[in-house]
Amino acid sequence: MSLSVALTKGRLEKAVVDALERKGYGIEALRSKGRQLVFQDTKKDVSYFLVKSMDCITYVEHGVADIGVVGKDTLMEGGDDYYEMLDLGIGRCRFIVGGITGNNPLEKSGHIKIGTKYPNVARSYFQSLGMDVEIIKIDGSVELAPVMGLCDGIVDIMETGTTLKENGLDVFATVAEISARVIVNKAAFKMKRDEVMAFLKDMEESHAEGN
Ligand code: PRP
């Protein structure tokens, strides 16, 4: 049976394509893709499509994709009707609490406002600390929000730390370590078990070889 795999566009894309290529998947088209979104493997019975990270979960949960490759940040934010099977160890970064230097929101009392693209992650982190904060949902350039006075701090992804640094922000806490994960549709795990397990084995070996 053929496998349908949802890949997350953007930051993870190249590393995931490299991982597939190491195990002999025929994904040349994914390297020079232009605006194309759906691809057929030229060597194996696998098709791929490229989606935004949260949509990757949606496609897997609805069974349109048997398998998804998506960041742990997105998995922590939403959706839980899938099996998380493998940590690919690529796209490593972390969720942090940041803010203006010398202005740690974790030490502030009174009303605290936190800007983030990840409201669920932020809310549950502050709840775990027993802090009741106001969450302000932001769609991008989160580092701008405390600089402009929209919030006291942020919960965001930090990879190199450059964006924080260049905007005069510091890291005050680590919320979680992040990397790319392979998720599997629950029905596909039963109905296409051999194909799914073969794909997971390849990805696991590729991860081992790539490190
Ligand atoms: C992410 C994140 C930070 C930045 C961190 O944003 O929200 O802004 O990357 O990376 P760094 O530590 O290597 O500087 P992204 O580039 O995805 O864009 P966005 O802000 O428009 O969402």
py3Dmol code that shows the C-alpha trace and the ligand (Angstrom):
import py3Dmol

protein = """\
ATOM      1  CA  MET A   1       0.000   0.000   0.000  1.00  0.00           C
ATOM      2  CA  SER A   2       1.258   3.468  -0.785  1.00  0.00           C
ATOM      3  CA  LEU A   3       2.136   5.956   1.950  1.00  0.00           C
ATOM      4  CA  SER A   4       1.162   9.592   2.043  1.00  0.00           C
ATOM      5  CA  VAL A   5       3.556  11.849   3.950  1.00  0.00           C
ATOM      6  CA  ALA A   6       2.907  15.464   4.999  1.00  0.00           C
ATOM      7  CA  LEU A   7       6.105  17.505   5.291  1.00  0.00           C
ATOM      8  CA  THR A   8       6.331  20.871   7.015  1.00  0.00           C
ATOM      9  CA  LYS A   9       7.347  23.744   4.750  1.00  0.00           C
ATOM     10  CA  GLY A  10      10.161  26.068   5.711  1.00  0.00           C
ATOM     11  CA  ARG A  11      12.888  25.616   8.298  1.00  0.00           C
ATOM     12  CA  LEU A  12      12.646  21.809   8.568  1.00  0.00           C
ATOM     13  CA  GLU A  13      12.259  21.151   4.869  1.00  0.00           C
ATOM     14  CA  LYS A  14      15.868  20.811   3.759  1.00  0.00           C
ATOM     15  CA  ALA A  15      17.000  18.667   6.697  1.00  0.00           C
ATOM     16  CA  VAL A  16      14.055  16.305   6.218  1.00  0.00           C
ATOM     17  CA  VAL A  17      14.715  15.992   2.479  1.00  0.00           C
ATOM     18  CA  ASP A  18      18.370  15.217   3.316  1.00  0.00           C
ATOM     19  CA  ALA A  19      17.237  12.538   5.784  1.00  0.00           C
ATOM     20  CA  LEU A  20      15.003  10.902   3.143  1.00  0.00           C
ATOM     21  CA  GLU A  21      17.711  11.042   0.503  1.00  0.00           C
ATOM     22  CA  ARG A  22      20.220   9.285   2.771  1.00  0.00           C
ATOM     23  CA  LYS A  23      17.920   6.252   2.792  1.00  0.00           C
ATOM     24  CA  GLY A  24      17.429   6.147  -0.974  1.00  0.00           C
ATOM     25  CA  TYR A  25      14.069   7.882  -1.303  1.00  0.00           C
ATOM     26  CA  GLY A  26      13.528   9.452  -4.733  1.00  0.00           C
ATOM     27  CA  ILE A  27      12.846  13.029  -3.746  1.00  0.00           C
ATOM     28  CA  GLU A  28      14.789  15.018  -6.372  1.00  0.00           C
ATOM     29  CA  ALA A  29      11.624  16.968  -7.215  1.00  0.00           C
ATOM     30  CA  LEU A  30      11.440  18.275  -3.649  1.00  0.00           C
ATOM     31  CA  ARG A  31      14.806  19.960  -4.089  1.00  0.00           C
ATOM     32  CA  SER A  32      13.848  22.004  -7.151  1.00  0.00           C
ATOM     33  CA  LYS A  33      10.178  22.385  -6.526  1.00  0.00           C
ATOM     34  CA  GLY A  34       9.140  25.938  -7.412  1.00  0.00           C
ATOM     35  CA  ARG A  35       5.551  26.373  -6.216  1.00  0.00           C
ATOM     36  CA  GLN A  36       4.594  22.697  -6.560  1.00  0.00           C
ATOM     37  CA  LEU A  37       3.036  21.205  -3.415  1.00  0.00           C
ATOM     38  CA  VAL A  38       2.525  17.494  -4.160  1.00  0.00           C
ATOM     39  CA  PHE A  39       5.294  15.069  -5.135  1.00  0.00           C
ATOM     40  CA  GLN A  40       5.574  11.397  -6.012  1.00  0.00           C
ATOM     41  CA  ASP A  41       8.654   9.499  -4.882  1.00  0.00           C
ATOM     42  CA  THR A  42      10.497   8.218  -7.963  1.00  0.00           C
ATOM     43  CA  LYS A  43      11.877   5.136  -6.184  1.00  0.00           C
ATOM     44  CA  LYS A  44       9.332   4.137  -3.547  1.00  0.00           C
ATOM     45  CA  ASP A  45       5.566   3.976  -3.253  1.00  0.00           C
ATOM     46  CA  VAL A  46       5.345   7.202  -1.281  1.00  0.00           C
ATOM     47  CA  SER A  47       3.780  10.564  -2.061  1.00  0.00           C
ATOM     48  CA  TYR A  48       4.603  13.797  -0.247  1.00  0.00           C
ATOM     49  CA  PHE A  49       2.886  17.094   0.198  1.00  0.00           C
ATOM     50  CA  LEU A  50       4.118  20.312   1.766  1.00  0.00           C
ATOM     51  CA  VAL A  51       2.033  22.122   4.355  1.00  0.00           C
ATOM     52  CA  LYS A  52       2.287  24.656   7.162  1.00  0.00           C
ATOM     53  CA  SER A  53       3.157  23.093  10.490  1.00  0.00           C
ATOM     54  CA  MET A  54      -0.263  23.164  12.171  1.00  0.00           C
ATOM     55  CA  ASP A  55      -1.869  21.864   8.968  1.00  0.00           C
ATOM     56  CA  CYS A  56       0.531  18.912   9.076  1.00  0.00           C
ATOM     57  CA  ILE A  57      -1.197  17.738  12.275  1.00  0.00           C
ATOM     58  CA  THR A  58      -4.637  18.354  10.753  1.00  0.00           C
ATOM     59  CA  TYR A  59      -3.859  16.263   7.648  1.00  0.00           C
ATOM     60  CA  VAL A  60      -2.520  13.417   9.789  1.00  0.00           C
ATOM     61  CA  GLU A  61      -5.433  13.528  12.246  1.00  0.00           C
ATOM     62  CA  HIS A  62      -7.908  13.346   9.353  1.00  0.00           C
ATOM     63  CA  GLY A  63      -6.042  10.456   7.738  1.00  0.00           C
ATOM     64  CA  VAL A  64      -5.270  12.325   4.519  1.00  0.00           C
ATOM     65  CA  ALA A  65      -1.607  11.897   5.435  1.00  0.00           C
ATOM     66  CA  ASP A  66      -0.524   8.591   6.980  1.00  0.00           C
ATOM     67  CA  ILE A  67       2.603  10.230   8.352  1.00  0.00           C
ATOM     68  CA  GLY A  68       3.635  13.775   9.209  1.00  0.00           C
ATOM     69  CA  VAL A  69       6.990  15.392   9.930  1.00  0.00           C
ATOM     70  CA  VAL A  70       6.541  18.422  12.160  1.00  0.00           C
ATOM     71  CA  GLY A  71       8.233  20.352  14.967  1.00  0.00           C
ATOM     72  CA  LYS A  72       7.591  19.507  18.608  1.00  0.00           C
ATOM     73  CA  ASP A  73       6.669  23.181  19.114  1.00  0.00           C
ATOM     74  CA  THR A  74       3.601  22.704  16.913  1.00  0.00           C
ATOM     75  CA  LEU A  75       2.721  19.383  18.577  1.00  0.00           C
ATOM     76  CA  MET A  76       2.871  21.061  21.995  1.00  0.00           C
ATOM     77  CA  GLU A  77       0.556  23.827  20.825  1.00  0.00           C
ATOM     78  CA  GLY A  78      -2.292  21.817  19.350  1.00  0.00           C
ATOM     79  CA  GLY A  79      -3.767  18.454  18.399  1.00  0.00           C
ATOM     80  CA  ASP A  80      -3.345  15.108  20.115  1.00  0.00           C
ATOM     81  CA  ASP A  81      -5.126  12.546  17.939  1.00  0.00           C
ATOM     82  CA  TYR A  82      -2.056  10.878  16.442  1.00  0.00           C
ATOM     83  CA  TYR A  83       0.907   8.765  17.532  1.00  0.00           C
ATOM     84  CA  GLU A  84       4.180  10.606  18.039  1.00  0.00           C
ATOM     85  CA  MET A  85       6.690   7.953  17.005  1.00  0.00           C
ATOM     86  CA  LEU A  86      10.128   9.373  16.453  1.00  0.00           C
ATOM     87  CA  ASP A  87      12.407  12.268  17.343  1.00  0.00           C
ATOM     88  CA  LEU A  88      14.466  13.048  14.238  1.00  0.00           C
ATOM     89  CA  GLY A  89      16.863  15.244  16.211  1.00  0.00           C
ATOM     90  CA  ILE A  90      16.849  17.882  13.485  1.00  0.00           C
ATOM     91  CA  GLY A  91      15.551  21.444  13.613  1.00  0.00           C
ATOM     92  CA  ARG A  92      16.748  21.690  17.181  1.00  0.00           C
ATOM     93  CA  CYS A  93      15.713  24.821  19.062  1.00  0.00           C
ATOM     94  CA  ARG A  94      13.952  25.681  22.315  1.00  0.00           C
ATOM     95  CA  PHE A  95      10.930  27.429  23.710  1.00  0.00           C
ATOM     96  CA  ILE A  96      12.064  30.273  25.918  1.00  0.00           C
ATOM     97  CA  VAL A  97      10.670  33.027  28.087  1.00  0.00           C
ATOM     98  CA  GLY A  98      12.275  36.256  26.937  1.00  0.00           C
ATOM     99  CA  GLY A  99      12.002  39.917  27.666  1.00  0.00           C
ATOM    100  CA  ILE A 100      13.824  43.216  27.760  1.00  0.00           C
ATOM    101  CA  THR A 101      17.176  42.987  29.545  1.00  0.00           C
ATOM    102  CA  GLY A 102      16.749  43.586  33.274  1.00  0.00           C
ATOM    103  CA  ASN A 103      12.974  43.175  33.018  1.00  0.00           C
ATOM    104  CA  ASN A 104      12.229  39.535  33.819  1.00  0.00           C
ATOM    105  CA  PRO A 105       8.477  38.850  33.595  1.00  0.00           C
ATOM    106  CA  LEU A 106       8.946  35.816  35.870  1.00  0.00           C
ATOM    107  CA  GLU A 107       9.963  38.157  38.673  1.00  0.00           C
ATOM    108  CA  LYS A 108       7.284  40.748  38.054  1.00  0.00           C
ATOM    109  CA  SER A 109       4.277  41.018  40.336  1.00  0.00           C
ATOM    110  CA  GLY A 110       0.828  42.266  39.442  1.00  0.00           C
ATOM    111  CA  HIS A 111      -0.671  41.994  35.980  1.00  0.00           C
ATOM    112  CA  ILE A 112       1.713  40.279  33.547  1.00  0.00           C
ATOM    113  CA  LYS A 113       1.218  40.256  29.774  1.00  0.00           C
ATOM    114  CA  ILE A 114       2.922  37.616  27.616  1.00  0.00           C
ATOM    115  CA  GLY A 115       3.073  37.867  23.824  1.00  0.00           C
ATOM    116  CA  THR A 116       3.363  34.643  21.857  1.00  0.00           C
ATOM    117  CA  LYS A 117       2.551  32.695  18.705  1.00  0.00           C
ATOM    118  CA  TYR A 118       1.921  29.722  21.035  1.00  0.00           C
ATOM    119  CA  PRO A 119      -0.861  30.657  23.498  1.00  0.00           C
ATOM    120  CA  ASN A 120      -1.465  27.113  24.757  1.00  0.00           C
ATOM    121  CA  VAL A 121       2.211  26.469  25.436  1.00  0.00           C
ATOM    122  CA  ALA A 122       2.603  29.834  27.164  1.00  0.00           C
ATOM    123  CA  ARG A 123      -0.563  29.444  29.246  1.00  0.00           C
ATOM    124  CA  SER A 124       0.313  25.982  30.503  1.00  0.00           C
ATOM    125  CA  TYR A 125       3.902  26.998  31.295  1.00  0.00           C
ATOM    126  CA  PHE A 126       2.844  29.923  33.470  1.00  0.00           C
ATOM    127  CA  GLN A 127       0.067  27.821  35.017  1.00  0.00           C
ATOM    128  CA  SER A 128       2.680  25.219  35.991  1.00  0.00           C
ATOM    129  CA  LEU A 129       4.474  28.011  37.860  1.00  0.00           C
ATOM    130  CA  GLY A 130       1.237  29.054  39.542  1.00  0.00           C
ATOM    131  CA  MET A 131       1.257  32.372  37.667  1.00  0.00           C
ATOM    132  CA  ASP A 132      -1.895  33.820  36.186  1.00  0.00           C
ATOM    133  CA  VAL A 133      -0.839  35.825  33.116  1.00  0.00           C
ATOM    134  CA  GLU A 134      -2.636  37.515  30.252  1.00  0.00           C
ATOM    135  CA  ILE A 135      -1.729  35.913  26.934  1.00  0.00           C
ATOM    136  CA  ILE A 136      -1.597  38.138  23.847  1.00  0.00           C
ATOM    137  CA  LYS A 137      -1.610  36.147  20.597  1.00  0.00           C
ATOM    138  CA  ILE A 138       0.865  37.437  18.031  1.00  0.00           C
ATOM    139  CA  ASP A 139       1.351  36.052  14.526  1.00  0.00           C
ATOM    140  CA  GLY A 140       5.004  36.876  13.882  1.00  0.00           C
ATOM    141  CA  SER A 141       8.037  38.973  14.819  1.00  0.00           C
ATOM    142  CA  VAL A 142       7.192  38.258  18.440  1.00  0.00           C
ATOM    143  CA  GLU A 143      10.384  39.934  19.664  1.00  0.00           C
ATOM    144  CA  LEU A 144       8.920  43.273  18.645  1.00  0.00           C
ATOM    145  CA  ALA A 145       6.063  43.067  21.161  1.00  0.00           C
ATOM    146  CA  PRO A 146       7.962  43.769  24.426  1.00  0.00           C
ATOM    147  CA  VAL A 147      10.133  46.368  22.669  1.00  0.00           C
ATOM    148  CA  MET A 148       6.988  48.273  21.662  1.00  0.00           C
ATOM    149  CA  GLY A 149       5.416  47.846  25.107  1.00  0.00           C
ATOM    150  CA  LEU A 150       2.656  45.464  24.014  1.00  0.00           C
ATOM    151  CA  CYS A 151       3.681  42.918  26.641  1.00  0.00           C
ATOM    152  CA  ASP A 152       6.077  42.301  29.556  1.00  0.00           C
ATOM    153  CA  GLY A 153       7.660  39.216  28.021  1.00  0.00           C
ATOM    154  CA  ILE A 154       7.372  36.584  25.331  1.00  0.00           C
ATOM    155  CA  VAL A 155       7.243  32.836  24.947  1.00  0.00           C
ATOM    156  CA  ASP A 156       8.848  32.022  21.630  1.00  0.00           C
ATOM    157  CA  ILE A 157      11.214  29.747  19.766  1.00  0.00           C
ATOM    158  CA  MET A 158      14.905  30.511  19.919  1.00  0.00           C
ATOM    159  CA  GLU A 159      17.259  28.846  17.473  1.00  0.00           C
ATOM    160  CA  THR A 160      20.464  30.870  17.179  1.00  0.00           C
ATOM    161  CA  GLY A 161      19.387  33.633  19.589  1.00  0.00           C
ATOM    162  CA  THR A 162      20.175  36.294  16.989  1.00  0.00           C
ATOM    163  CA  THR A 163      16.676  37.778  16.826  1.00  0.00           C
ATOM    164  CA  LEU A 164      16.516  38.207  20.609  1.00  0.00           C
ATOM    165  CA  LYS A 165      19.986  39.712  20.788  1.00  0.00           C
ATOM    166  CA  GLU A 166      19.496  42.149  17.934  1.00  0.00           C
ATOM    167  CA  ASN A 167      16.371  43.480  19.614  1.00  0.00           C
ATOM    168  CA  GLY A 168      17.857  43.903  23.081  1.00  0.00           C
ATOM    169  CA  LEU A 169      16.097  40.931  24.644  1.00  0.00           C
ATOM    170  CA  ASP A 170      17.355  38.281  27.078  1.00  0.00           C
ATOM    171  CA  VAL A 171      16.389  34.688  27.797  1.00  0.00           C
ATOM    172  CA  PHE A 172      14.979  34.262  31.306  1.00  0.00           C
ATOM    173  CA  ALA A 173      13.907  30.604  31.207  1.00  0.00           C
ATOM    174  CA  THR A 174      13.736  27.541  28.989  1.00  0.00           C
ATOM    175  CA  VAL A 175      10.233  26.123  28.584  1.00  0.00           C
ATOM    176  CA  ALA A 176      11.068  23.052  26.454  1.00  0.00           C
ATOM    177  CA  GLU A 177      13.566  21.597  24.004  1.00  0.00           C
ATOM    178  CA  ILE A 178      12.248  21.313  20.448  1.00  0.00           C
ATOM    179  CA  SER A 179      13.094  19.118  17.434  1.00  0.00           C
ATOM    180  CA  ALA A 180      11.349  17.566  14.445  1.00  0.00           C
ATOM    181  CA  ARG A 181       9.099  14.574  15.153  1.00  0.00           C
ATOM    182  CA  VAL A 182       7.436  11.926  13.016  1.00  0.00           C
ATOM    183  CA  ILE A 183       3.735  11.483  13.761  1.00  0.00           C
ATOM    184  CA  VAL A 184       1.459   8.721  12.457  1.00  0.00           C
ATOM    185  CA  ASN A 185      -2.278   8.555  11.828  1.00  0.00           C
ATOM    186  CA  LYS A 186      -3.830   6.066  14.247  1.00  0.00           C
ATOM    187  CA  ALA A 187      -5.750   4.062  11.615  1.00  0.00           C
ATOM    188  CA  ALA A 188      -2.769   3.986   9.240  1.00  0.00           C
ATOM    189  CA  PHE A 189      -0.663   2.588  12.060  1.00  0.00           C
ATOM    190  CA  LYS A 190      -2.933  -0.489  12.001  1.00  0.00           C
ATOM    191  CA  MET A 191      -3.908  -0.701   8.317  1.00  0.00           C
ATOM    192  CA  LYS A 192      -0.501   0.105   6.811  1.00  0.00           C
ATOM    193  CA  ARG A 193       1.623  -1.187   9.638  1.00  0.00           C
ATOM    194  CA  ASP A 194       4.405  -2.718   7.496  1.00  0.00           C
ATOM    195  CA  GLU A 195       4.782   0.380   5.317  1.00  0.00           C
ATOM    196  CA  VAL A 196       4.662   2.741   8.303  1.00  0.00           C
ATOM    197  CA  MET A 197       7.205   0.692  10.259  1.00  0.00           C
ATOM    198  CA  ALA A 198       9.535   0.533   7.246  1.00  0.00           C
ATOM    199  CA  PHE A 199       9.378   4.322   6.883  1.00  0.00           C
ATOM    200  CA  LEU A 200      10.027   4.839  10.600  1.00  0.00           C
ATOM    201  CA  LYS A 201      12.961   2.419  10.512  1.00  0.00           C
ATOM    202  CA  ASP A 202      14.471   4.298   7.570  1.00  0.00           C
ATOM    203  CA  MET A 203      14.060   7.615   9.348  1.00  0.00           C
ATOM    204  CA  GLU A 204      15.557   6.248  12.548  1.00  0.00           C
ATOM    205  CA  GLU A 205      18.575   4.883  10.672  1.00  0.00           C
ATOM    206  CA  SER A 206      18.922   8.109   8.725  1.00  0.00           C
ATOM    207  CA  HIS A 207      18.916  10.055  11.987  1.00  0.00           C
ATOM    208  CA  ALA A 208      21.645   7.784  13.383  1.00  0.00           C
ATOM    209  CA  GLU A 209      23.733   8.109  10.195  1.00  0.00           C
ATOM    210  CA  GLY A 210      23.246  11.870  10.037  1.00  0.00           C
ATOM    211  CA  ASN A 211      24.597  12.501  13.542  1.00  0.00           C
TER     212      ASN A 211
END
"""
ligand_1 = """\
22
PRP
C 11.176 32.358 14.669
C 10.932 32.761 16.113
C 11.942 33.870 16.311
C 13.110 33.439 15.432
C 14.185 32.818 16.286
O 10.477 33.218 13.845
O 9.599 33.182 16.327
O 11.421 35.100 15.886
O 12.600 32.477 14.509
O 15.326 32.438 15.526
P 16.801 32.818 15.986
O 16.955 32.462 17.448
O 17.677 31.958 15.116
O 17.010 34.287 15.743
P 10.381 32.993 12.262
O 11.680 33.204 11.604
O 9.786 31.635 12.031
O 9.437 34.137 11.754
P 8.162 34.898 12.344
O 8.626 35.717 13.498
O 7.684 35.753 11.227
O 7.174 33.858 12.753
"""
view = py3Dmol.view(width=600, height=400)
view.addModel(protein, "pdb")
view.setStyle({"model": 0}, {"cartoon": {"style": "trace"}})
view.addModel(ligand_1, "xyz")
view.setStyle({"model": 1}, {"stick": {}})
view.zoomTo()
view.show()
